[in-house]
Amino acid sequence: MEKHLRRKHPGCPDFVVRFFVSEIMQKDWKGVSIGKAVGITMQKVLRHSMTDYDQLLLVGVDREEAPRRVQPQINSMIACWKAQSDK
């Protein structure tokens, strides 16, 4: 998983790669590709920890609307990580 993350997201900081690997390893991913497991985990972690998604839900924003509002932020973070880093 770490190799996959580093190959597909070379701009992702080392500590974030380690965190994602740790998160991915906590779940049984039978029948799911590494790429899909990484994608699902990245989306979930970024949605809940790097956006105001949870706060939107708390103030009554619909469960379909809240992810739509934060998805551009998530896409932007992932796009940055897909770019080659200057490490």
Order of alpha helices (4+ residues) and beta strands (2+ residues): alpha-alpha-alpha-alpha-alpha
